[in-house]
Each structure stands twice: as structure tokens, then as C-alpha cells.
Amino acid sequence: MGINKKEMIDMKTNILVGITISLLLLALPAAASDYTLEIFGNANEDGEINMVDVTYAELIIMERNDETQLADAKYDGELDILDVTQIELIILGRENQLTLIDMADRIVTVPRPIERVVPAGLLDGVRTLIQLGAADKIVGISNYAKNYALKPSDYCSPIRDAAPELKDLPDVGGYTNPNIEVIASLKPDVVFEYAAIPDVADAIQEKTGIPVVCISSSQFDFDMHRIVGTVMGKEERAEELISYANEKTDEVTEVTSEIPEDEKPKVYCVSGCGGRSAITQTWGRYDPINIAGGINVAEECVIGSGSSIVSKEQIIAWNPDRILIHGVSPPHAISIDDVLSDPDLQTVNAVKNRDVNYTKGYMIGWDPATGLTECFYMAKLFHLDEFEDLEEEEEGNEILETFYGVEGLYTEMLDLSDRYRWD
């Protein structure tokens, strides 16, 4: 459909006004405009929303750039000057809504700002909201948080220590069977759900009209922190934590990257679930092992970060130098003695040399804070000569305090665990 001369003049005038505003916005600090998610408004789809996107969208309107999906910042099916304005508002942090693609590839429009939120999935949402400084926005929690992370226990829980008030919030059910009536009654602005079950997220959204954003943890990829930070308006805090985590891992890899491959121990990590037979349950991906200068023997055949069952014959064939057992607080589903006394594993180097230890591991999802502490813990376990002067407990306390705002969490974790401690 063609446009008349007056409409063309008006469009050019609007674009010129937009360019003028763009020049003014260029004076903003860069950190205020950086995004790395799929957000409608990221017109050139480079992972960041900044003034380049304003110009790119303007050139699309003038038919000098090819149209992109994310250029439709208003997500209304039309590309016009209103999208340019929306991009500018996003950069300024003044948008009243934001459309994004969540971690289940669902397109969701959320209001801004968010004042009430329900993390209805695993522990990922609760952890991340606390770490981003948004615990006060939580109005209901899943029974996973109530049952595993907030109730009194002999197991150290940073969630319980950092936000004890959450234990008194309404229970919104399990992540696979949420209580939609309770969620609706809490009137949240947004709900976070587990990305692996998008049909549950769709059901909540369809029945309540409340936007549901799917998230899931993925070790040190930090996509979850970025998407939750974006939704909650905590982008700056998210990037601070990500930068901090990268700096801490660099402290370890600066040393371990120089260690020859043939001097790195082969490591087998037991998931620690079930009975003794679960000694064959392992992780195909566990980043702290690699960062700490180890070689995860299961990485070659187990896909993803979840646990899988392998055979004892396979463990024997791998012949790991070290075995780590998930779970640091007794009683253990699988103990060090279980591994050392297993008659089938007596030829394995880790068993012969008694190099079997406990480690933190997952707890209903991945916590990058405790994962970072494991990088230092494992580095000292694997390469004591190179990390002899490392104050592992001090590092752990600093890391957990940075993420959770509470002192002494790592010492508490050690006091309640059978984890190896250096004198």
C-alpha cells in the first residue's frame, strides 16, 4: 500500500526528531543500554539494545535496512516510528512494558516496573531473585522452596539465611502442578516457571492472564540472571554479578589453563541420588571440574547438564583419578566408604589412592554462587601444589556474601558438611 506525499514528509520529520533524541541519548552511560537477550527493540539483533538499534530501526522504516523480527519493539505487527520511540524508552529505562523471548522460546510481554512476582518453578527463580536484590517482590513460592530450602535443617541453605521471611509466604504448589487459583489470588505482575515445561507456563498464563516467563539455570552461561534481571529491572545488578563471577573463574583458570592436559586428573562425579546403585549416576557437564583443571570423564558420552546412568564397566574403563560425590551433609545417600569398599571398583585409581571426596553439586537446579565456590575447592583438591596458598574458606565466604549479602555462609556450609577441609 502506497503512502502520499504528506505522510512521507511526516515520517521523515518524525525520523529526524528521533535522530535528534538519539544524539542526546548517546550521552547515557553504556551500562544503562546493554542487553544480551532476545528483546523486541534489539533491531539489529546483536544482543544489545543501544543507539545503534534506534538508527537501524529508522533505516528499516526508510527501506534502507532489511526488516528484523526484533525491530518490532512494540510487538504489534507493524514497524513504524512508535517502535523507534519504544527503543528509546527501553534505553532510558522508561518503557511501561517489554516483550521478550524467554528460555522456552516463548514470546512474552511483561509490564514494567514489576512489583509482585511468583517464582513457581524450581529453586532457580527464588535464588536468582534473592541474588538480584528483588526478594521483597516475591509474594508466593513453590513448595520446592518451602520444603527444601526454607525449612529448618542441618543442611546449609543460602536462601534460608538470606531471606528467612520467605518461609511465611503462600505455597503455590509444585512446579509441574502449580495451584493456579492461589497464583491468581496473589495478583503477581509476572510468574517465573521452569523452561522445560512450557505447557505448564502456557496454562498458567491462559487461565490467569498473568504473563509467565520460562527460565532455567545453565551453570555459568548466566542467561537466566540476564532474563530475570531484565524482567525485574535489575539489569545492572545482574551484570555486576556476571562480571564478578567471570573475574573469579579467571582467577582459577589463569593457573589451570597452564597445566598440561596429561597432568589434569580424570574426574568422575557421582550425582548422589538414590541408593548405592546410584554410584553409576553422573553428570555429563559440570563446569567447576573443568575450570578447576580436571577432566570430566563422563562429558564425552552424557549429553547436557542433567544426570544420566552409566555402567560400572564404563567407570572402570574411564579409570578416574578422583571421584567426587554430590552432597556434603550427612547422612549421605552414597558415602565415601560406599565407594571405597565397592568390590567392583577396586582397580580404579581413585579408589586405590583413596582420592574420593564430597562436593556441593546441584540442589534442585544450579546455583552459580555455590558453583563458584566449588571452582576454588576443586582447584585445591586437584592441584594442591599450584593452589597451596589459596584460602579456600575465605574465598567461599566472599563469593556467597557477594551473591547473597550474608557473611559466613561458606563457613556454615563447611561446619554442617563432611567436605574436605585444609588446616
C-alpha positions as CSV (number, residue, x, y, z in Angstrom):
1,M,0.0,0.0,0.0
2,G,1.5,3.4,-1.0
3,I,1.8,6.5,1.1
4,N,1.1,10.1,0.0
5,K,3.5,13.0,0.0
6,K,2.2,14.4,3.3
7,E,2.6,11.1,5.1
8,M,6.2,10.8,3.7
9,I,7.1,14.3,4.9
10,D,5.6,13.5,8.4
11,M,7.5,10.2,8.5
12,K,10.8,11.9,7.6
13,T,10.1,14.6,10.2
14,N,9.5,12.0,12.9
15,I,12.7,10.2,12.0
16,L,14.7,13.4,12.1
17,V,13.2,14.1,15.6
18,G,14.1,10.5,16.6
19,I,17.7,11.0,15.4
20,T,17.9,14.2,17.4
21,I,16.7,12.4,20.5
22,S,19.2,9.6,19.7
23,L,22.1,12.0,19.7
24,L,21.0,13.2,23.1
25,L,20.8,9.7,24.4
26,L,24.3,8.9,23.3
27,A,25.5,10.8,26.4
28,L,24.0,8.0,28.6
29,P,26.4,5.5,30.3
30,A,26.9,2.4,28.2
31,A,25.9,0.1,31.0
32,A,22.4,1.5,31.0
33,S,21.7,0.2,27.5
34,D,23.4,-3.2,27.3
35,Y,21.2,-6.3,26.9
36,T,22.2,-9.7,25.8
37,L,18.7,-11.3,25.5
38,E,16.2,-11.6,22.6
39,I,14.3,-8.4,23.4
40,F,11.9,-6.8,21.0
41,G,13.7,-3.5,20.4
42,N,17.1,-5.0,19.6
43,A,16.6,-4.1,16.0
44,N,19.9,-5.2,14.6
45,E,19.8,-8.4,16.7
46,D,23.3,-8.1,18.1
47,G,22.4,-8.9,21.7
48,E,22.4,-5.3,22.9
49,I,19.8,-2.5,22.9
50,N,21.5,0.8,22.3
51,M,21.5,3.8,19.9
52,V,22.6,1.6,17.1
53,D,19.2,-0.1,17.2
54,V,17.5,3.3,17.0
55,T,19.3,4.2,13.8
56,Y,18.9,0.6,12.5
57,A,15.1,0.8,13.0
58,E,14.9,4.2,11.4
59,L,16.7,2.9,8.3
60,I,14.3,-0.1,8.2
61,I,11.4,2.4,8.1
62,M,13.2,4.3,5.3
63,E,13.6,0.9,3.5
64,R,17.4,1.1,3.7
65,N,17.8,-1.9,6.0
66,D,16.2,-5.3,5.9
67,E,13.4,-5.8,8.5
68,T,14.2,-8.0,11.5
69,Q,11.9,-9.7,13.9
70,L,13.1,-7.8,17.0
71,A,12.8,-4.4,15.3
72,D,9.1,-4.5,16.1
73,A,9.7,-3.1,19.6
74,K,6.0,-2.6,20.3
75,Y,5.3,-6.1,19.1
76,D,2.2,-5.1,17.3
77,G,3.0,-6.4,13.8
78,E,3.8,-3.0,12.4
79,L,7.2,-1.2,12.1
80,D,6.9,2.5,12.4
81,I,8.1,5.5,14.4
82,L,6.4,4.1,17.6
83,D,8.9,1.3,17.6
84,V,11.8,3.8,17.5
85,T,10.2,5.6,20.4
86,Q,9.9,2.3,22.3
87,I,13.6,1.5,21.7
88,E,14.5,4.9,23.1
89,L,12.3,4.3,26.2
90,I,14.0,1.0,26.8
91,I,17.4,2.6,26.7
92,L,16.2,5.2,29.2
93,G,14.6,2.6,31.3
94,R,11.2,4.3,31.0
95,E,9.2,1.7,29.0
96,N,5.9,0.6,30.5
97,Q,6.1,-2.9,29.0
98,L,8.7,-5.1,27.4
99,T,8.4,-8.0,25.0
100,L,11.0,-10.7,25.0
101,I,11.6,-14.3,24.0
102,D,12.0,-16.4,27.1
103,M,14.2,-19.5,27.7
104,A,11.5,-21.8,26.3
105,D,11.4,-19.7,23.1
106,R,8.0,-18.2,24.1
107,I,7.2,-14.6,23.3
108,V,6.0,-12.9,26.5
109,T,5.1,-9.2,27.2
110,V,5.7,-8.1,30.7
111,P,4.8,-4.9,32.5
112,R,7.4,-2.6,33.9
113,P,8.1,-2.0,36.7
114,I,7.4,-5.3,38.4
115,E,6.1,-5.0,42.0
116,R,4.8,-8.5,42.6
117,V,6.3,-11.8,41.4
118,V,5.8,-15.5,41.9
119,P,8.7,-17.9,41.2
120,A,6.6,-21.0,40.6
121,G,9.4,-23.2,39.2
122,L,12.3,-25.0,40.9
123,L,14.7,-23.1,43.2
124,D,16.2,-21.2,40.2
125,G,13.8,-18.3,40.4
126,V,13.9,-17.8,44.1
127,R,17.7,-17.9,44.2
128,T,18.1,-15.5,41.3
129,L,15.5,-13.0,42.7
130,I,17.3,-13.0,46.1
131,Q,20.7,-12.6,44.4
132,L,19.4,-9.7,42.3
133,G,18.0,-7.9,45.3
134,A,14.4,-8.5,44.5
135,A,13.3,-10.8,47.3
136,D,10.9,-8.2,48.6
137,K,8.9,-8.5,45.4
138,I,8.2,-12.2,45.9
139,V,4.6,-12.8,47.1
140,G,4.4,-16.6,46.8
141,I,6.8,-19.5,46.4
142,S,6.7,-23.1,45.2
143,N,6.6,-26.0,47.6
144,Y,10.2,-26.9,46.5
145,A,11.4,-23.7,48.1
146,K,9.4,-24.3,51.2
147,N,10.3,-28.0,51.6
148,Y,14.0,-28.0,50.6
149,A,15.4,-24.5,51.1
150,L,13.5,-22.6,53.7
151,K,12.6,-25.0,56.4
152,P,14.9,-25.5,59.4
153,S,17.6,-28.1,58.5
154,D,21.1,-29.3,59.2
155,Y,21.9,-28.5,55.6
156,C,23.2,-25.1,54.8
157,S,20.8,-23.1,52.7
158,P,21.9,-19.7,51.5
159,I,18.2,-19.0,50.5
160,R,17.0,-19.6,54.1
161,D,19.8,-17.4,55.6
162,A,19.5,-14.6,53.1
163,A,15.7,-14.3,53.0
164,P,14.1,-16.2,56.0
165,E,10.9,-14.2,55.7
166,L,10.0,-16.1,52.5
167,K,9.1,-19.2,54.5
168,D,5.9,-17.5,55.6
169,L,4.7,-16.8,52.0
170,P,1.8,-18.7,50.4
171,D,2.7,-22.0,48.8
172,V,1.8,-22.0,45.1
173,G,2.3,-25.8,44.6
174,G,4.8,-27.8,42.8
175,Y,6.5,-26.7,39.6
176,T,4.7,-29.3,37.5
177,N,1.3,-28.9,39.2
178,P,1.1,-25.3,40.4
179,N,-2.0,-24.1,42.2
180,I,-3.3,-21.7,39.6
181,E,-6.1,-20.4,41.9
182,V,-3.6,-19.4,44.6
183,I,-1.3,-17.8,42.0
184,A,-4.2,-15.7,40.6
185,S,-5.3,-14.6,44.1
186,L,-1.8,-13.2,44.8
187,K,-2.1,-10.9,41.7
188,P,1.5,-11.0,40.6
189,D,2.7,-8.9,37.8
190,V,4.7,-11.8,36.4
191,V,5.3,-15.5,37.2
192,F,8.5,-17.4,36.6
193,E,8.2,-21.1,35.6
194,Y,10.6,-23.9,34.7
195,A,11.6,-23.7,31.0
196,A,11.5,-27.5,30.5
197,I,7.7,-27.5,30.9
198,P,6.4,-24.6,28.7
199,D,2.9,-26.2,28.6
200,V,2.5,-25.5,32.3
201,A,3.6,-21.9,31.8
202,D,1.1,-21.6,29.0
203,A,-1.7,-23.0,31.2
204,I,-0.9,-20.5,34.0
205,Q,-0.9,-17.6,31.5
206,E,-4.0,-18.7,29.7
207,K,-6.1,-19.2,32.9
208,T,-4.9,-16.1,34.8
209,G,-3.9,-13.6,32.1
210,I,-0.7,-13.1,34.0
211,P,2.5,-13.2,31.9
212,V,4.7,-16.2,32.6
213,V,8.4,-16.2,31.8
214,C,10.2,-19.5,31.5
215,I,13.7,-19.8,33.0
216,S,16.2,-22.4,33.8
217,S,19.7,-22.5,35.1
218,S,22.6,-23.4,32.9
219,Q,25.8,-23.3,35.0
220,F,28.0,-20.3,34.1
221,D,26.0,-19.3,31.0
222,F,24.0,-16.7,33.1
223,D,21.2,-16.4,30.6
224,M,18.8,-16.9,33.5
225,H,20.3,-14.0,35.5
226,R,20.0,-11.7,32.5
227,I,16.4,-12.6,31.7
228,V,15.3,-12.3,35.3
229,G,17.3,-9.1,35.7
230,T,15.7,-7.7,32.6
231,V,12.1,-8.5,33.7
232,M,12.7,-7.2,37.2
233,G,14.5,-4.0,36.2
234,K,17.7,-5.4,37.9
235,E,19.9,-5.4,34.8
236,E,22.8,-3.6,36.4
237,R,22.9,-5.9,39.4
238,A,22.8,-8.9,37.1
239,E,25.7,-7.6,35.0
240,E,27.6,-6.9,38.3
241,L,27.3,-10.5,39.4
242,I,28.2,-11.8,36.0
243,S,31.3,-9.7,35.8
244,Y,32.2,-10.8,39.3
245,A,31.7,-14.4,38.5
246,N,33.8,-14.1,35.4
247,E,36.6,-12.4,37.3
248,K,36.6,-15.2,40.0
249,T,36.7,-18.0,37.4
250,D,39.5,-16.2,35.7
251,E,41.5,-16.3,38.9
252,V,41.3,-20.1,38.8
253,T,41.8,-20.6,35.0
254,E,44.8,-18.3,34.9
255,V,46.5,-21.1,36.8
256,T,44.7,-24.2,35.5
257,S,44.9,-23.2,31.8
258,E,48.7,-23.5,32.1
259,I,48.6,-27.1,33.4
260,P,49.3,-29.7,30.7
261,E,46.4,-32.0,29.9
262,D,48.3,-35.1,30.9
263,E,48.7,-33.6,34.4
264,K,45.0,-32.9,34.9
265,P,43.2,-35.6,36.9
266,K,40.4,-37.6,35.3
267,V,37.3,-36.9,37.5
268,Y,34.1,-38.9,37.9
269,C,31.3,-37.2,39.7
270,V,28.5,-39.2,41.4
271,S,25.1,-37.4,41.5
272,G,24.4,-38.7,44.9
273,C,20.7,-39.6,44.3
274,G,19.1,-42.9,45.4
275,G,20.8,-45.8,47.0
276,R,24.2,-47.4,46.4
277,S,23.3,-48.4,42.9
278,A,23.2,-44.7,42.0
279,I,27.0,-44.7,42.1
280,T,26.5,-45.1,38.4
281,Q,24.6,-41.9,38.1
282,T,26.7,-39.0,36.9
283,W,26.7,-35.6,35.3
284,G,27.8,-35.1,31.7
285,R,28.5,-31.5,32.3
286,Y,29.8,-29.8,35.4
287,D,31.7,-26.7,34.8
288,P,33.6,-26.4,38.1
289,I,35.5,-29.6,37.2
290,N,36.9,-28.2,34.0
291,I,37.6,-24.7,35.4
292,A,39.5,-26.3,38.3
293,G,41.8,-28.1,36.0
294,G,40.1,-31.5,35.9
295,I,38.8,-33.7,33.1
296,N,35.2,-34.8,33.5
297,V,35.3,-38.4,32.1
298,A,31.5,-38.5,31.5
299,E,31.5,-35.4,29.4
300,E,32.2,-37.3,26.2
301,C,29.1,-39.5,26.4
302,V,26.5,-37.8,28.6
303,I,24.6,-35.0,26.9
304,G,23.6,-31.9,28.8
305,S,23.9,-30.9,32.4
306,G,21.4,-33.3,33.8
307,S,22.4,-36.7,35.4
308,S,22.5,-40.0,33.5
309,I,23.1,-43.6,34.3
310,V,26.3,-45.3,33.1
311,S,27.6,-48.8,33.8
312,K,30.2,-49.8,36.4
313,E,32.1,-51.2,33.5
314,Q,32.2,-47.8,32.0
315,I,33.5,-46.3,35.2
316,I,36.2,-48.9,35.4
317,A,37.2,-48.2,31.7
318,W,37.4,-44.5,32.4
319,N,39.6,-45.3,35.4
320,P,39.1,-41.8,37.1
321,D,41.9,-40.4,39.2
322,R,39.4,-38.7,41.5
323,I,35.8,-39.4,42.4
324,L,33.5,-36.7,43.8
325,I,30.2,-37.4,45.5
326,H,27.4,-34.9,45.3
327,G,26.0,-34.0,48.7
328,V,28.0,-32.6,51.6
329,S,25.7,-33.0,54.6
330,P,25.3,-36.4,56.3
331,P,23.6,-38.8,56.1
332,H,24.8,-39.5,52.6
333,A,22.8,-41.5,50.0
334,I,26.2,-42.7,48.9
335,S,29.2,-42.3,51.2
336,I,32.9,-42.2,50.6
337,D,33.1,-45.6,52.4
338,D,30.5,-47.0,49.9
339,V,32.7,-46.1,47.0
340,L,36.0,-47.2,48.6
341,S,34.5,-50.6,49.6
342,D,32.7,-51.3,46.4
343,P,34.3,-54.6,45.2
344,D,33.7,-53.7,41.6
345,L,35.8,-50.6,41.7
346,Q,39.0,-51.7,43.4
347,T,41.0,-51.4,40.2
348,V,40.0,-47.7,39.8
349,N,42.8,-45.3,40.6
350,A,40.6,-43.0,42.7
351,V,39.7,-46.0,44.9
352,K,43.2,-47.4,45.1
353,N,44.6,-44.0,46.1
354,R,41.6,-43.1,48.3
355,D,41.0,-39.9,46.3
356,V,37.3,-39.8,47.0
357,N,35.7,-36.6,48.3
358,Y,32.3,-34.9,48.8
359,T,31.4,-31.8,46.8
360,K,28.4,-29.5,46.9
361,G,26.8,-30.1,43.5
362,Y,23.3,-29.2,42.3
363,M,20.4,-28.6,44.7
364,I,17.2,-28.6,42.6
365,G,18.8,-26.5,39.9
366,W,22.2,-24.8,39.6
367,D,23.4,-22.0,41.9
368,P,26.3,-20.1,40.3
369,A,27.3,-18.8,43.7
370,T,28.0,-22.2,45.3
371,G,29.3,-23.4,41.9
372,L,31.9,-20.7,42.0
373,T,33.0,-21.8,45.5
374,E,33.4,-25.3,44.1
375,C,35.8,-24.0,41.4
376,F,38.2,-23.0,44.2
377,Y,37.5,-26.1,46.3
378,M,38.2,-28.4,43.4
379,A,41.2,-26.5,42.2
380,K,42.9,-27.0,45.6
381,L,41.8,-30.7,45.6
382,F,43.1,-31.4,42.1
383,H,46.3,-29.2,42.2
384,L,47.4,-28.6,45.7
385,D,51.0,-27.5,44.7
386,E,49.6,-24.7,42.5
387,F,47.0,-23.6,45.0
388,E,48.7,-24.3,48.3
389,D,48.4,-20.7,49.4
390,L,44.7,-20.4,48.4
391,E,42.5,-19.5,51.3
392,E,39.6,-21.6,50.1
393,E,37.2,-20.9,53.0
394,E,37.9,-17.2,52.8
395,E,37.2,-17.2,49.0
396,G,34.0,-19.2,49.6
397,N,32.7,-16.7,52.2
398,E,33.4,-13.8,49.9
399,I,31.6,-15.3,47.0
400,L,28.5,-16.3,48.9
401,E,28.3,-12.9,50.6
402,T,28.6,-11.1,47.2
403,F,25.7,-13.1,45.9
404,Y,23.5,-13.4,49.0
405,G,24.6,-10.5,51.2
406,V,25.2,-12.7,54.3
407,E,28.5,-13.2,56.0
408,G,30.0,-16.6,56.9
409,L,27.7,-18.7,54.7
410,Y,30.6,-20.8,53.4
411,T,31.9,-21.5,56.9
412,E,28.4,-22.6,57.9
413,M,28.3,-24.9,54.9
414,L,31.6,-26.4,55.9
415,D,30.6,-26.8,59.5
416,L,27.5,-28.7,58.5
417,S,29.2,-30.9,56.0
418,D,31.8,-33.7,55.5
419,R,33.5,-31.7,52.9
420,Y,37.3,-31.8,52.9
421,R,38.9,-29.0,54.9
422,W,42.5,-27.9,54.9
423,D,44.1,-27.0,58.2
